[in-house]
Amino acid sequence: MNTATVYRAAVLGLTWLAGAAGHETGDYLVQLDCDAQRKQQRTPAGRRALARHAITYGLTQAATKAAAYRAAGLRVPVAVQAAGTAAEIVLHAVIDDGRLLRTFAEITGKPTFHDLAAAGVNGRALMDQAAHKGLQIPLGALITAALAARRGGAADVAHHLRQDRRGARRDRSDHSRLPRARRARREQRVPGRDGVDEPGGR
């Protein structure tokens, strides 16, 4: 398995994982209650609420992923991260708008489930979360991984790996020379060697 494949897989997996964590934070902890109530209203206030939620959600996702990349020591270009975030913001807004989800439910014969809101079950909310976790987050991860590989991220990683290996070889070489140098210094200090320090020796 070459470096490019390993790098792409690492970016895909970490972006997906961090995206799942960022989703929960952005959709539940960061989203304002007023935005949650108004974002599906077909009014200027409703459109502002939807836009505000999508943007704050995207920023939360971006911060979560950036922290994950840094913690893992994984180099992902900022422009690539921004592209993945932009894709998720747009798709998140489309899903949260609700109309496309409703159309999907009608086409696939699930309008009853979509409208279900009884006994602690909310069909629309469950379908909404399924769309986010099954489509939006994977799409963002796939876009990020593909663009990162295309922008030379794997080559950058390979370059740093080569530098690390060269540094390690230099360290080993320095360590191997050190005992020889010490032995040489000890031999120079041995009294009586080659007549040194012997009485009358020259």
C-alpha beads as a LAMMPS data file, in Angstrom:
LAMMPS data file: protein, C-alpha beads

202 atoms
201 bonds

1 atom types
1 bond types

-500.0 500.0 xlo xhi
-500.0 500.0 ylo yhi
-500.0 500.0 zlo zhi

Masses

1 110.0

Atoms # bond

1 1 1 0.000 0.000 0.000
2 1 1 1.600 3.289 -1.083
3 1 1 1.724 6.583 0.786
4 1 1 -1.015 8.208 -1.324
5 1 1 -3.490 5.442 -0.509
6 1 1 -2.695 5.519 3.202
7 1 1 -2.967 9.321 3.269
8 1 1 -6.322 9.357 1.441
9 1 1 -7.716 6.667 3.748
10 1 1 -6.500 8.551 6.837
11 1 1 -8.096 11.812 5.666
12 1 1 -11.350 10.042 4.790
13 1 1 -11.599 8.213 8.109
14 1 1 -10.614 11.122 10.335
15 1 1 -12.844 13.596 8.457
16 1 1 -15.806 11.226 8.733
17 1 1 -15.208 10.642 12.442
18 1 1 -14.688 14.320 13.268
19 1 1 -17.662 15.216 11.079
20 1 1 -19.906 12.931 13.126
21 1 1 -18.751 14.617 16.334
22 1 1 -19.083 18.100 14.861
23 1 1 -22.579 17.269 13.625
24 1 1 -23.874 16.471 17.091
25 1 1 -22.294 19.630 18.483
26 1 1 -23.451 21.917 15.690
27 1 1 -26.969 20.533 15.321
28 1 1 -27.864 20.296 19.010
29 1 1 -25.503 22.311 21.207
30 1 1 -24.797 25.283 18.922
31 1 1 -28.086 25.665 17.037
32 1 1 -30.309 28.376 18.506
33 1 1 -33.771 27.336 19.585
34 1 1 -35.351 30.186 17.600
35 1 1 -33.546 28.990 14.436
36 1 1 -34.749 25.421 15.007
37 1 1 -38.337 26.679 15.247
38 1 1 -38.256 29.071 12.277
39 1 1 -35.865 27.528 9.728
40 1 1 -38.614 25.734 7.773
41 1 1 -40.874 28.773 7.568
42 1 1 -41.204 30.205 4.047
43 1 1 -40.593 33.765 5.227
44 1 1 -37.579 36.135 5.292
45 1 1 -37.143 35.363 8.998
46 1 1 -37.284 31.649 8.254
47 1 1 -34.654 31.947 5.515
48 1 1 -32.386 33.932 7.822
49 1 1 -32.794 31.310 10.532
50 1 1 -31.902 28.528 8.085
51 1 1 -28.859 30.410 6.790
52 1 1 -27.666 31.262 10.310
53 1 1 -27.976 27.662 11.452
54 1 1 -26.222 26.274 8.356
55 1 1 -23.306 28.689 8.763
56 1 1 -22.816 28.142 12.504
57 1 1 -23.128 24.404 11.897
58 1 1 -20.464 24.559 9.188
59 1 1 -18.099 26.590 11.364
60 1 1 -18.526 24.068 14.168
61 1 1 -17.754 21.242 11.763
62 1 1 -14.684 23.062 10.432
63 1 1 -13.309 23.717 13.924
64 1 1 -13.872 20.104 15.002
65 1 1 -12.136 18.686 11.938
66 1 1 -9.219 21.137 12.142
67 1 1 -8.657 20.143 15.776
68 1 1 -8.745 16.455 14.813
69 1 1 -6.230 16.925 11.976
70 1 1 -3.897 18.821 14.292
71 1 1 -4.160 16.251 17.063
72 1 1 -3.412 13.436 14.603
73 1 1 -0.572 15.342 12.916
74 1 1 -2.370 14.978 9.579
75 1 1 -1.693 17.706 7.030
76 1 1 -4.851 18.767 5.140
77 1 1 -4.651 22.008 3.104
78 1 1 -6.871 24.808 4.423
79 1 1 -8.455 25.297 1.001
80 1 1 -9.427 21.618 0.951
81 1 1 -10.942 21.860 4.418
82 1 1 -12.907 24.935 3.308
83 1 1 -14.247 23.128 0.227
84 1 1 -15.468 20.185 2.303
85 1 1 -17.087 22.543 4.806
86 1 1 -18.827 24.520 2.053
87 1 1 -20.273 21.327 0.566
88 1 1 -21.620 20.265 3.963
89 1 1 -23.118 23.704 4.666
90 1 1 -25.070 23.640 1.389
91 1 1 -26.288 20.069 1.791
92 1 1 -27.173 20.625 5.450
93 1 1 -29.291 23.632 4.496
94 1 1 -31.043 21.681 1.730
95 1 1 -31.898 18.862 4.153
96 1 1 -33.015 21.203 6.942
97 1 1 -35.197 23.175 4.540
98 1 1 -37.447 20.105 4.653
99 1 1 -39.016 20.242 1.220
100 1 1 -36.628 17.822 -0.459
101 1 1 -36.981 15.400 2.442
102 1 1 -40.762 15.574 2.167
103 1 1 -40.578 14.923 -1.576
104 1 1 -38.316 11.932 -0.974
105 1 1 -40.774 10.529 1.585
106 1 1 -43.666 10.828 -0.868
107 1 1 -41.740 9.269 -3.765
108 1 1 -40.557 6.324 -1.671
109 1 1 -43.923 5.708 -0.007
110 1 1 -42.956 6.959 3.444
111 1 1 -45.224 9.985 3.984
112 1 1 -46.897 8.362 7.004
113 1 1 -43.574 7.765 8.698
114 1 1 -42.399 11.266 7.769
115 1 1 -45.479 12.775 9.439
116 1 1 -45.385 10.478 12.463
117 1 1 -45.178 12.376 15.738
118 1 1 -46.535 10.168 18.490
119 1 1 -45.376 7.928 21.344
120 1 1 -42.019 9.671 21.442
121 1 1 -41.298 9.039 17.750
122 1 1 -40.780 11.884 15.279
123 1 1 -40.490 10.483 11.784
124 1 1 -39.387 13.714 10.132
125 1 1 -36.617 14.236 12.693
126 1 1 -35.385 10.662 12.254
127 1 1 -35.315 10.987 8.465
128 1 1 -33.575 14.352 8.819
129 1 1 -30.807 12.832 10.950
130 1 1 -30.516 9.827 8.634
131 1 1 -29.933 12.183 5.705
132 1 1 -27.290 14.154 7.613
133 1 1 -25.413 11.103 8.866
134 1 1 -25.889 8.868 5.831
135 1 1 -25.408 11.416 3.035
136 1 1 -24.087 14.790 4.138
137 1 1 -21.246 13.732 6.460
138 1 1 -19.918 10.975 4.134
139 1 1 -20.094 13.366 1.165
140 1 1 -18.057 15.967 3.036
141 1 1 -15.468 13.337 3.977
142 1 1 -15.246 12.008 0.405
143 1 1 -14.813 15.494 -1.071
144 1 1 -12.135 16.379 1.488
145 1 1 -10.195 13.140 0.939
146 1 1 -10.355 13.390 -2.869
147 1 1 -9.265 17.037 -2.967
148 1 1 -6.528 16.504 -0.372
149 1 1 -5.048 13.677 -2.450
150 1 1 -5.322 15.765 -5.619
151 1 1 -3.694 18.822 -4.022
152 1 1 -0.536 16.912 -3.216
153 1 1 -1.131 16.251 0.444
154 1 1 0.234 12.721 0.091
155 1 1 3.392 14.040 -1.562
156 1 1 3.870 16.455 1.320
157 1 1 3.477 13.636 3.832
158 1 1 5.925 11.456 1.893
159 1 1 8.437 14.320 1.841
160 1 1 8.250 14.717 5.605
161 1 1 8.525 10.954 6.106
162 1 1 11.704 10.922 4.018
163 1 1 13.088 13.784 6.074
164 1 1 12.257 11.924 9.278
165 1 1 13.967 8.774 7.997
166 1 1 17.072 10.730 6.992
167 1 1 17.137 12.366 10.428
168 1 1 16.815 8.969 12.102
169 1 1 19.684 7.571 10.004
170 1 1 21.867 10.549 10.928
171 1 1 21.064 10.020 14.607
172 1 1 21.978 6.335 14.378
173 1 1 25.199 7.218 12.587
174 1 1 26.109 9.785 15.242
175 1 1 25.436 7.253 18.003
176 1 1 27.572 4.619 16.292
177 1 1 30.486 7.050 15.943
178 1 1 30.290 8.143 19.555
179 1 1 31.596 4.879 21.133
180 1 1 34.530 4.819 18.688
181 1 1 35.421 8.391 19.604
182 1 1 35.279 7.545 23.293
183 1 1 37.481 4.489 22.806
184 1 1 39.982 6.584 20.911
185 1 1 40.113 9.154 23.722
186 1 1 40.601 6.393 26.342
187 1 1 43.420 4.836 24.341
188 1 1 45.137 8.193 24.155
189 1 1 45.044 8.430 27.948
190 1 1 46.456 4.897 28.645
191 1 1 49.807 5.400 30.471
192 1 1 52.846 3.606 29.105
193 1 1 51.456 3.213 25.595
194 1 1 54.184 3.656 22.985
195 1 1 56.623 4.721 25.705
196 1 1 54.476 7.632 26.928
197 1 1 54.855 8.326 30.656
198 1 1 57.507 5.568 31.006
199 1 1 60.582 6.557 32.920
200 1 1 63.153 7.766 30.402
201 1 1 60.848 7.089 27.561
202 1 1 60.931 9.491 24.596

Bonds

1 1 1 2
2 1 2 3
3 1 3 4
4 1 4 5
5 1 5 6
6 1 6 7
7 1 7 8
8 1 8 9
9 1 9 10
10 1 10 11
11 1 11 12
12 1 12 13
13 1 13 14
14 1 14 15
15 1 15 16
16 1 16 17
17 1 17 18
18 1 18 19
19 1 19 20
20 1 20 21
21 1 21 22
22 1 22 23
23 1 23 24
24 1 24 25
25 1 25 26
26 1 26 27
27 1 27 28
28 1 28 29
29 1 29 30
30 1 30 31
31 1 31 32
32 1 32 33
33 1 33 34
34 1 34 35
35 1 35 36
36 1 36 37
37 1 37 38
38 1 38 39
39 1 39 40
40 1 40 41
41 1 41 42
42 1 42 43
43 1 43 44
44 1 44 45
45 1 45 46
46 1 46 47
47 1 47 48
48 1 48 49
49 1 49 50
50 1 50 51
51 1 51 52
52 1 52 53
53 1 53 54
54 1 54 55
55 1 55 56
56 1 56 57
57 1 57 58
58 1 58 59
59 1 59 60
60 1 60 61
61 1 61 62
62 1 62 63
63 1 63 64
64 1 64 65
65 1 65 66
66 1 66 67
67 1 67 68
68 1 68 69
69 1 69 70
70 1 70 71
71 1 71 72
72 1 72 73
73 1 73 74
74 1 74 75
75 1 75 76
76 1 76 77
77 1 77 78
78 1 78 79
79 1 79 80
80 1 80 81
81 1 81 82
82 1 82 83
83 1 83 84
84 1 84 85
85 1 85 86
86 1 86 87
87 1 87 88
88 1 88 89
89 1 89 90
90 1 90 91
91 1 91 92
92 1 92 93
93 1 93 94
94 1 94 95
95 1 95 96
96 1 96 97
97 1 97 98
98 1 98 99
99 1 99 100
100 1 100 101
101 1 101 102
102 1 102 103
103 1 103 104
104 1 104 105
105 1 105 106
106 1 106 107
107 1 107 108
108 1 108 109
109 1 109 110
110 1 110 111
111 1 111 112
112 1 112 113
113 1 113 114
114 1 114 115
115 1 115 116
116 1 116 117
117 1 117 118
118 1 118 119
119 1 119 120
120 1 120 121
121 1 121 122
122 1 122 123
123 1 123 124
124 1 124 125
125 1 125 126
126 1 126 127
127 1 127 128
128 1 128 129
129 1 129 130
130 1 130 131
131 1 131 132
132 1 132 133
133 1 133 134
134 1 134 135
135 1 135 136
136 1 136 137
137 1 137 138
138 1 138 139
139 1 139 140
140 1 140 141
141 1 141 142
142 1 142 143
143 1 143 144
144 1 144 145
145 1 145 146
146 1 146 147
147 1 147 148
148 1 148 149
149 1 149 150
150 1 150 151
151 1 151 152
152 1 152 153
153 1 153 154
154 1 154 155
155 1 155 156
156 1 156 157
157 1 157 158
158 1 158 159
159 1 159 160
160 1 160 161
161 1 161 162
162 1 162 163
163 1 163 164
164 1 164 165
165 1 165 166
166 1 166 167
167 1 167 168
168 1 168 169
169 1 169 170
170 1 170 171
171 1 171 172
172 1 172 173
173 1 173 174
174 1 174 175
175 1 175 176
176 1 176 177
177 1 177 178
178 1 178 179
179 1 179 180
180 1 180 181
181 1 181 182
182 1 182 183
183 1 183 184
184 1 184 185
185 1 185 186
186 1 186 187
187 1 187 188
188 1 188 189
189 1 189 190
190 1 190 191
191 1 191 192
192 1 192 193
193 1 193 194
194 1 194 195
195 1 195 196
196 1 196 197
197 1 197 198
198 1 198 199
199 1 199 200
200 1 200 201
201 1 201 202
